[in-house]
Amino acid sequence: MELFRIKRDLPFMKYALVFNAISFLTFAAAVFFLVTRGLNFSIEFKGGSVIEVEYAQAADIEKTRHVVEQMGFGEVQVTTFGSSHDVLMRLPLRSDIKQTEQVGHVFAELCKAESGSISQRQIVTAKGESVSQQVCVNAANAEPVKLSRSEVVGPAVGEELARDAAKALGVTVLGIMIYLAFRFEWKFAVAGIIANLHDVVIILGFFAFFQWEFSLPVLAAVLAVLGYSVNESVVIFDRVREGFRKFRKFSTHEVIDHAITSTMSRTIITHGCTQLMVLSMLMFGGPTLHYFAIALTIGILFGIYSSVFVAAAIAMWLGVKREDLIQAPVNREDPDDPNAGAVV
């Protein structure tokens, strides 16, 4: 399917040096912000508490956020999820409060803000065990707010998640490089990995510059961008290989220009549809998917750019040629060939 067809190849490689200079400056700026500002890691990586509460009435988010912020935990996240009655809070650790007591302190303050008091109640779990649970009861003997779920992540667990995230990123990059080397040629593998790392570093640079929270969903988006970007590179590399077979009089840059031009309609359809879906998550997905969608949006935009102006140009500068992708036929008339003229 094609929206349009360009009859004359556009000279992309003629301006490859200019585009790659812009790309290098963007990459350098991203590295600079990563070094100077660093990433704003979420609770999953730094450690902290996740608390879910359910209000009897529609939750007043601003009031809840004000109560939690007054406790001096620093940067906290307070958002609704599921319904207007459910509130999710993410809180960093505080040195003067034990992790095991943090949830109780927060729930007590939320209960106090609803004119209630904390009492202990024995409940029976699904396993038949009797446990004590904190409940908030007001003067009318009703529960204005309930503690639905709480989870505490220690610093050691956060460090382990960070190490595992780095390993996942490294394994993904290595796997992509091996795949491209077997599928095409090592020059394409090097070009593809440089382009993919270019996308990843720029995404991280945006998150470092704006100090957006880097969480596990954002990490998932980064890994998704790696696969998404390499798919675009593979499509162009395939067209380059076909071009070397079809246009034997074309130079390398002419073959690459033809490959990129012939895939432009496909690129617009594919990336346009994907971006529409990501934008819908960004606008309607709520706080839970906000940074996930932002990371994907940045990755898709720079993924198109890197596949066309970074990966293809680097492959050209590395000296990729027809002989790298297509084996020349054996000349049976070659006098130096011991099998020349042999009849089987």
QUIZIWO-V221974 format. One record per residue. N is the residue number from 1. SS is DSSP state (~ for helix, > for strand, _ for the rest). PSI is psi in radians with two decimals (* if undefined). NEAR is the number of other ideal C-beta (glycine too) atoms within 12 Angstrom. Layout:
n->N ss->SS psi->PSI near->NEAR
n->N ss->SS psi->PSI near->NEAR
//
This chain:
n->1 ss->_ psi->2.32 near->10
n->2 ss->_ psi->2.34 near->14
n->3 ss->_ psi->-0.58 near->14
n->4 ss->_ psi->2.89 near->14
n->5 ss->_ psi->2.20 near->14
n->6 ss->_ psi->2.08 near->20
n->7 ss->_ psi->-0.49 near->9
n->8 ss->_ psi->2.27 near->11
n->9 ss->_ psi->2.35 near->26
n->10 ss->_ psi->2.42 near->22
n->11 ss->_ psi->1.17 near->19
n->12 ss->~ psi->-0.78 near->34
n->13 ss->~ psi->-0.28 near->35
n->14 ss->~ psi->-0.55 near->19
n->15 ss->~ psi->0.32 near->19
n->16 ss->~ psi->-0.67 near->28
n->17 ss->~ psi->-0.70 near->19
n->18 ss->~ psi->-0.83 near->16
n->19 ss->~ psi->-0.67 near->27
n->20 ss->~ psi->-0.49 near->29
n->21 ss->~ psi->-0.74 near->16
n->22 ss->~ psi->-0.74 near->22
n->23 ss->~ psi->-0.71 near->32
n->24 ss->~ psi->-0.73 near->23
n->25 ss->~ psi->-0.71 near->17
n->26 ss->~ psi->-0.74 near->29
n->27 ss->~ psi->-0.77 near->29
n->28 ss->~ psi->-0.69 near->18
n->29 ss->~ psi->-0.69 near->22
n->30 ss->~ psi->-0.76 near->31
n->31 ss->~ psi->-0.71 near->23
n->32 ss->~ psi->-0.81 near->19
n->33 ss->~ psi->-0.58 near->26
n->34 ss->~ psi->-0.66 near->25
n->35 ss->~ psi->-0.75 near->16
n->36 ss->~ psi->-0.68 near->14
n->37 ss->_ psi->-0.63 near->21
n->38 ss->_ psi->3.02 near->19
n->39 ss->_ psi->2.54 near->34
n->40 ss->> psi->1.51 near->27
n->41 ss->> psi->2.55 near->31
n->42 ss->_ psi->-3.14 near->34
n->43 ss->~ psi->-0.58 near->36
n->44 ss->~ psi->-0.54 near->32
n->45 ss->~ psi->-0.58 near->32
n->46 ss->~ psi->-0.41 near->29
n->47 ss->_ psi->2.60 near->29
n->48 ss->> psi->-2.80 near->36
n->49 ss->> psi->2.51 near->38
n->50 ss->> psi->2.16 near->33
n->51 ss->> psi->2.27 near->40
n->52 ss->> psi->2.24 near->31
n->53 ss->> psi->2.70 near->41
n->54 ss->> psi->2.16 near->30
n->55 ss->> psi->2.59 near->31
n->56 ss->_ psi->-0.63 near->21
n->57 ss->_ psi->3.03 near->17
n->58 ss->_ psi->2.31 near->16
n->59 ss->_ psi->2.44 near->32
n->60 ss->_ psi->1.68 near->21
n->61 ss->~ psi->-0.76 near->26
n->62 ss->~ psi->-0.70 near->15
n->63 ss->~ psi->-0.78 near->22
n->64 ss->~ psi->-0.75 near->37
n->65 ss->~ psi->-0.70 near->28
n->66 ss->~ psi->-0.73 near->16
n->67 ss->~ psi->-0.78 near->31
n->68 ss->~ psi->-0.71 near->37
n->69 ss->~ psi->-0.55 near->21
n->70 ss->_ psi->-0.27 near->17
n->71 ss->_ psi->-0.11 near->29
n->72 ss->_ psi->0.62 near->19
n->73 ss->_ psi->-0.10 near->30
n->74 ss->_ psi->-2.43 near->18
n->75 ss->_ psi->2.01 near->24
n->76 ss->_ psi->2.77 near->32
n->77 ss->> psi->2.23 near->33
n->78 ss->> psi->2.00 near->32
n->79 ss->> psi->2.73 near->30
n->80 ss->> psi->2.72 near->26
n->81 ss->_ psi->2.60 near->26
n->82 ss->_ psi->-1.17 near->18
n->83 ss->_ psi->3.06 near->16
n->84 ss->_ psi->-0.15 near->17
n->85 ss->_ psi->-0.35 near->24
n->86 ss->> psi->2.35 near->28
n->87 ss->> psi->2.35 near->40
n->88 ss->> psi->2.28 near->33
n->89 ss->> psi->2.40 near->42
n->90 ss->> psi->2.15 near->39
n->91 ss->> psi->2.36 near->39
n->92 ss->> psi->2.95 near->33
n->93 ss->_ psi->2.69 near->29
n->94 ss->_ psi->2.33 near->22
n->95 ss->_ psi->-0.52 near->13
n->96 ss->_ psi->0.00 near->12
n->97 ss->_ psi->2.31 near->22
n->98 ss->_ psi->2.58 near->15
n->99 ss->~ psi->-0.69 near->28
n->100 ss->~ psi->-0.35 near->13
n->101 ss->~ psi->-0.19 near->18
n->102 ss->~ psi->-0.77 near->36
n->103 ss->~ psi->-0.76 near->34
n->104 ss->~ psi->-0.71 near->25
n->105 ss->~ psi->-0.77 near->29
n->106 ss->~ psi->-0.80 near->42
n->107 ss->~ psi->-0.62 near->41
n->108 ss->~ psi->-0.71 near->28
n->109 ss->~ psi->-0.68 near->31
n->110 ss->~ psi->-0.68 near->41
n->111 ss->~ psi->-0.74 near->31
n->112 ss->~ psi->-0.66 near->20
n->113 ss->~ psi->-0.37 near->28
n->114 ss->_ psi->0.31 near->31
n->115 ss->_ psi->0.65 near->15
n->116 ss->> psi->3.11 near->27
n->117 ss->> psi->2.67 near->23
n->118 ss->> psi->2.35 near->27
n->119 ss->> psi->2.80 near->18
n->120 ss->> psi->2.42 near->14
n->121 ss->> psi->2.40 near->17
n->122 ss->> psi->2.21 near->13
n->123 ss->> psi->2.79 near->17
n->124 ss->> psi->2.15 near->12
n->125 ss->_ psi->3.05 near->11
n->126 ss->_ psi->-0.42 near->7
n->127 ss->_ psi->0.05 near->8
n->128 ss->_ psi->0.20 near->8
n->129 ss->_ psi->2.48 near->11
n->130 ss->> psi->2.10 near->11
n->131 ss->> psi->2.75 near->14
n->132 ss->> psi->2.35 near->15
n->133 ss->> psi->2.47 near->24
n->134 ss->> psi->2.31 near->30
n->135 ss->> psi->2.66 near->27
n->136 ss->> psi->2.11 near->34
n->137 ss->> psi->2.33 near->22
n->138 ss->> psi->-3.00 near->21
n->139 ss->_ psi->-0.48 near->11
n->140 ss->_ psi->0.18 near->11
n->141 ss->_ psi->0.51 near->12
n->142 ss->_ psi->2.89 near->18
n->143 ss->_ psi->1.72 near->29
n->144 ss->_ psi->-0.46 near->32
n->145 ss->> psi->2.42 near->40
n->146 ss->> psi->2.54 near->30
n->147 ss->> psi->1.86 near->31
n->148 ss->> psi->-0.78 near->25
n->149 ss->> psi->2.58 near->21
n->150 ss->> psi->2.53 near->28
n->151 ss->> psi->2.33 near->23
n->152 ss->> psi->2.23 near->29
n->153 ss->> psi->2.07 near->32
n->154 ss->_ psi->2.83 near->22
n->155 ss->~ psi->-0.64 near->21
n->156 ss->~ psi->-0.71 near->16
n->157 ss->~ psi->-0.68 near->21
n->158 ss->~ psi->-0.75 near->27
n->159 ss->~ psi->-0.67 near->18
n->160 ss->~ psi->-0.71 near->17
n->161 ss->~ psi->-0.69 near->26
n->162 ss->~ psi->-0.74 near->26
n->163 ss->~ psi->-0.75 near->15
n->164 ss->~ psi->-0.62 near->18
n->165 ss->~ psi->-0.74 near->30
n->166 ss->~ psi->-0.69 near->20
n->167 ss->~ psi->-0.74 near->16
n->168 ss->~ psi->-0.73 near->22
n->169 ss->~ psi->-0.75 near->27
n->170 ss->~ psi->-0.77 near->19
n->171 ss->~ psi->-0.69 near->16
n->172 ss->~ psi->-0.80 near->29
n->173 ss->~ psi->-0.77 near->32
n->174 ss->~ psi->-0.74 near->19
n->175 ss->~ psi->-0.72 near->22
n->176 ss->~ psi->-0.72 near->38
n->177 ss->~ psi->-0.74 near->29
n->178 ss->~ psi->-0.73 near->18
n->179 ss->~ psi->-0.82 near->24
n->180 ss->~ psi->-0.63 near->33
n->181 ss->~ psi->-0.69 near->21
n->182 ss->~ psi->-0.67 near->14
n->183 ss->~ psi->-0.67 near->22
n->184 ss->_ psi->-1.61 near->35
n->185 ss->_ psi->2.71 near->27
n->186 ss->~ psi->-0.53 near->21
n->187 ss->~ psi->-0.66 near->30
n->188 ss->~ psi->-0.64 near->39
n->189 ss->~ psi->-0.80 near->33
n->190 ss->~ psi->-0.78 near->27
n->191 ss->~ psi->-0.75 near->42
n->192 ss->~ psi->-0.71 near->46
n->193 ss->~ psi->-0.72 near->34
n->194 ss->~ psi->-0.74 near->36
n->195 ss->~ psi->-0.73 near->47
n->196 ss->~ psi->-0.75 near->44
n->197 ss->~ psi->-0.57 near->36
n->198 ss->~ psi->-0.79 near->42
n->199 ss->~ psi->-0.80 near->46
n->200 ss->~ psi->-0.81 near->44
n->201 ss->~ psi->-0.66 near->37
n->202 ss->~ psi->-0.69 near->40
n->203 ss->~ psi->-0.83 near->46
n->204 ss->~ psi->-0.61 near->39
n->205 ss->~ psi->-0.72 near->34
n->206 ss->~ psi->-0.78 near->34
n->207 ss->~ psi->-0.57 near->34
n->208 ss->~ psi->-0.73 near->26
n->209 ss->~ psi->-0.82 near->24
n->210 ss->~ psi->-0.07 near->20
n->211 ss->_ psi->0.65 near->20
n->212 ss->_ psi->2.65 near->31
n->213 ss->> psi->2.25 near->33
n->214 ss->> psi->1.89 near->37
n->215 ss->_ psi->-3.12 near->36
n->216 ss->~ psi->-0.70 near->28
n->217 ss->~ psi->-0.62 near->27
n->218 ss->~ psi->-0.71 near->37
n->219 ss->~ psi->-0.72 near->34
n->220 ss->~ psi->-0.66 near->25
n->221 ss->~ psi->-0.69 near->37
n->222 ss->~ psi->-0.79 near->42
n->223 ss->~ psi->-0.63 near->33
n->224 ss->~ psi->-0.68 near->32
n->225 ss->~ psi->-0.65 near->43
n->226 ss->~ psi->-0.87 near->41
n->227 ss->~ psi->-0.65 near->27
n->228 ss->~ psi->-0.76 near->38
n->229 ss->~ psi->-0.71 near->45
n->230 ss->~ psi->-0.49 near->40
n->231 ss->~ psi->-0.74 near->32
n->232 ss->~ psi->-0.70 near->42
n->233 ss->~ psi->-0.71 near->48
n->234 ss->~ psi->-0.70 near->31
n->235 ss->~ psi->-0.79 near->33
n->236 ss->~ psi->-0.74 near->46
n->237 ss->~ psi->-0.64 near->41
n->238 ss->~ psi->-0.74 near->23
n->239 ss->~ psi->-0.58 near->33
n->240 ss->~ psi->-0.78 near->45
n->241 ss->~ psi->-0.73 near->28
n->242 ss->~ psi->-0.66 near->23
n->243 ss->~ psi->-0.67 near->34
n->244 ss->~ psi->-0.59 near->32
n->245 ss->~ psi->-0.63 near->18
n->246 ss->~ psi->-0.69 near->18
n->247 ss->_ psi->1.49 near->23
n->248 ss->_ psi->-0.33 near->15
n->249 ss->_ psi->-0.10 near->10
n->250 ss->_ psi->2.52 near->22
n->251 ss->_ psi->3.04 near->21
n->252 ss->~ psi->-0.80 near->29
n->253 ss->~ psi->-0.53 near->29
n->254 ss->~ psi->-0.68 near->27
n->255 ss->~ psi->-0.74 near->37
n->256 ss->~ psi->-0.72 near->43
n->257 ss->~ psi->-0.74 near->34
n->258 ss->~ psi->-0.71 near->32
n->259 ss->~ psi->-0.78 near->44
n->260 ss->~ psi->-0.76 near->43
n->261 ss->~ psi->-0.72 near->29
n->262 ss->~ psi->-0.29 near->30
n->263 ss->_ psi->0.05 near->37
n->264 ss->~ psi->-0.72 near->30
n->265 ss->~ psi->-0.76 near->19
n->266 ss->~ psi->-0.70 near->27
n->267 ss->~ psi->-0.79 near->32
n->268 ss->~ psi->-0.75 near->19
n->269 ss->~ psi->-0.88 near->17
n->270 ss->~ psi->-0.94 near->25
n->271 ss->~ psi->-0.56 near->32
n->272 ss->~ psi->-0.80 near->19
n->273 ss->~ psi->-0.73 near->17
n->274 ss->~ psi->-0.72 near->28
n->275 ss->~ psi->-0.59 near->25
n->276 ss->~ psi->-0.74 near->18
n->277 ss->~ psi->-0.73 near->20
n->278 ss->~ psi->-0.70 near->31
n->279 ss->~ psi->-0.60 near->22
n->280 ss->~ psi->-0.65 near->17
n->281 ss->~ psi->-0.66 near->25
n->282 ss->~ psi->-0.68 near->25
n->283 ss->~ psi->-0.60 near->15
n->284 ss->~ psi->-0.05 near->14
n->285 ss->_ psi->-0.21 near->22
n->286 ss->~ psi->-3.10 near->22
n->287 ss->~ psi->-0.51 near->27
n->288 ss->~ psi->-0.67 near->25
n->289 ss->~ psi->0.07 near->27
n->290 ss->~ psi->-1.02 near->26
n->291 ss->~ psi->-0.48 near->36
n->292 ss->~ psi->-0.81 near->34
n->293 ss->~ psi->-0.63 near->32
n->294 ss->~ psi->-0.78 near->32
n->295 ss->~ psi->-0.72 near->43
n->296 ss->~ psi->-0.69 near->40
n->297 ss->~ psi->-0.84 near->34
n->298 ss->~ psi->-0.76 near->40
n->299 ss->~ psi->-0.69 near->43
n->300 ss->~ psi->-0.79 near->37
n->301 ss->~ psi->-0.85 near->29
n->302 ss->~ psi->-0.38 near->40
n->303 ss->~ psi->-0.71 near->45
n->304 ss->~ psi->-0.82 near->36
n->305 ss->~ psi->-0.81 near->32
n->306 ss->~ psi->-0.62 near->44
n->307 ss->~ psi->-0.62 near->49
n->308 ss->~ psi->-0.90 near->41
n->309 ss->~ psi->-0.25 near->39
n->310 ss->~ psi->-1.05 near->44
n->311 ss->~ psi->-0.87 near->51
n->312 ss->~ psi->-0.72 near->45
n->313 ss->~ psi->-0.72 near->39
n->314 ss->~ psi->-0.70 near->36
n->315 ss->~ psi->-0.68 near->43
n->316 ss->~ psi->-0.75 near->35
n->317 ss->~ psi->-0.43 near->21
n->318 ss->_ psi->-0.14 near->22
n->319 ss->_ psi->0.50 near->18
n->320 ss->_ psi->2.43 near->36
n->321 ss->_ psi->3.05 near->24
n->322 ss->~ psi->-0.69 near->25
n->323 ss->~ psi->-0.38 near->15
n->324 ss->~ psi->-0.46 near->25
n->325 ss->~ psi->-0.39 near->27
n->326 ss->_ psi->2.17 near->21
n->327 ss->_ psi->2.30 near->11
n->328 ss->_ psi->2.48 near->14
n->329 ss->_ psi->2.59 near->9
n->330 ss->_ psi->2.29 near->13
n->331 ss->_ psi->1.84 near->12
n->332 ss->_ psi->-0.26 near->15
n->333 ss->_ psi->0.03 near->11
n->334 ss->_ psi->2.03 near->13
n->335 ss->_ psi->-0.42 near->10
n->336 ss->_ psi->-0.16 near->10
n->337 ss->_ psi->2.07 near->12
n->338 ss->_ psi->-0.34 near->10
n->339 ss->_ psi->0.05 near->14
n->340 ss->_ psi->2.32 near->13
n->341 ss->_ psi->-0.02 near->12
n->342 ss->_ psi->2.50 near->9
n->343 ss->_ psi->2.24 near->6
n->344 ss->_ psi->* near->5
//
